[in-house]
């Protein structure tokens, strides 16, 4: 299972996550988030990363031009569109992207089922709230293109075993405080996720 560690704000956390086996790192370019990082500071981290690590920029309520500019400046390999964007935005994006489905009901899970997508619990604020989705909703659904987010930590990962998710995305579940990762929690989370 692929693992993304989101809300990276410093080089130490980034390198630790990679050392323990993270496939992707997430950088939050949403200024209202406690995990916000400027494109310039994200670039300082990215420039030290080894090859073959996905670098994901998280965006809320931005237009395609700004998303492309920030991704280019900070060397992101993927844009995570964490808001209800219209199709025009996706058509205008030059950066490769992944849509986020903010789930309110079971029916939301099958939106965009023909493409890889990140599925998270709906909350009024954006990202890192630790709210969990009802796993019962995923029964009899093809989860092979779903990256699951929301309320995950090392103690509840085993519950995901039977669903065959493509990947998991964690932020608050491996933090010491908002924006600062707990090294042992990151290591334990990644080790457990890779064994699923």
Secondary structure, DSSP 8 states (H G I E B T S, - for coil): -EEEE----SHHHHHHHHHTT-SEEEEE--TTSTTB--HHHHHHHHTT--TT-EEEEEESS--HHHHHHHHHHHT-SEEEE-S---HHHHHH--S-EEEEEEESSGGGGGTTTTS-EEEEE--SS-S-------GGGGTTS--TTEEEESS--TTTGGGGGGG--SEEEESGGGEEETTEE-HHHHHHHHHHHHT-
